[in-house]
């Protein structure tokens, strides 16, 4: 299933380009934006052609959202990178073989309508690789401190919908966004999640959340 990766909030790169700028992403062979690099402004079906197959470990997304896949021709496990800086690509580090921009160009049809028109929910797990105790969210949880699951999540499964999880209560602190998929680990949020909420039932979700029009509802849990 497709996964959503999110950039670090510290040292994130802010782009001054206008809205008409072409989508662009830069890959690096080493962590923390070091080593050899190359920049793509369109789809790359096979990294083997440029000597970067299974060698990318960090990236900077300058514009647009990009799908990264572990196999050529956008096959295998895939994730999505939003604009920002990724000093390490986590489960995708050293595995990427193809990439393409997805904003306005591509929608994920591999799961059909499974992610639409159904109750969205996500499950946090105490251990890595979806192990240990679990806690399920169906809408919003402002403060996991009231559930006994505060600062305990080490992995995540998003069955459907588009979600945001944060290190502090009331959706504050460092936050990450996640779409449908299994997340064996939570780099940057491991054992620090204190709140989470569903942003949208539908996936992919390309718009910014309208916090005023879609008020947060207190979870019944």
Helices and strands as residue ranges (DSSP letters): E 3-5, E 24-30, G 31-33, E 34-40, G 47-50, E 58-63, E 66-71, G 72-74, E 75-81, E 84-86, G 90-92, E 98-101, E 122-127, E 131-137, E 140-141, G 144-146, E 155-158, E 162-168, G 169-171, E 172-178, E 181-183, E 195-200
